[in-house]
Amino acid sequence: MVEIFVILILGLLPGCLSWWKIRRAEQQFQARVQQTLWHTQAGLPVELGQVGHSRTAAEEEVGDRKAFAIGDLSCRYNARSTYLRCAVNPLGPCSVCRSYEPVEPLPSAGN
């Protein structure tokens, strides 16, 4: 009798876990949709895929797409990549790198 009960539980467990996971994903999706609608109605800018995400200093805009760069963006050697910090010290941390050089400002077009 106990073996039958264990087999029954083990047979139902994957379906229950799958149902729970799908339900949780639907709730998260609905929360994102509601938050996007609220932002739209309030006149706030909405970026698809970024609702609920807090921006960091490491975020930069590259052309028309947004990218999250890791490392110190003020360093000349920063790769501005989501995978690699820089060519000199790819694993970081940037705060103790001996090769740190600040980015030189671009010369203005008027001069």
C-alpha positions, 0 to 999 in steps of 0.5 A: 500500500505504501509503495502504491502511494509513493508511486502515485506521488512521484507520478503526480509530482512533475505535473504539479511542479510544471503547473506551479512554474507556469502559474508563477510565470503568468503572474510575473508576466501580468505584473510586468504588463500592469506596470507597463500600463501604469507607466504609459498612463502616467506619461513615464518612459517605458523600455520594453524588457526593462520594466522593474529594472533599476539602472546602474552607472554601468549602463550605456547607450550604444547607437540605438540599442541599450547595453549593460557594460561591466567594469569602470566606464571611465577607463580607456581600456574598458571593453564596454561589453557585457562579458569582458571588462577590459583587455588589460584586466579582463576579470577585474576588479577595476579599482585596483588595476595598475593600467587604469587611464581615464578616457580622453575627451574627444576634441570638439568639431568647432576647434 
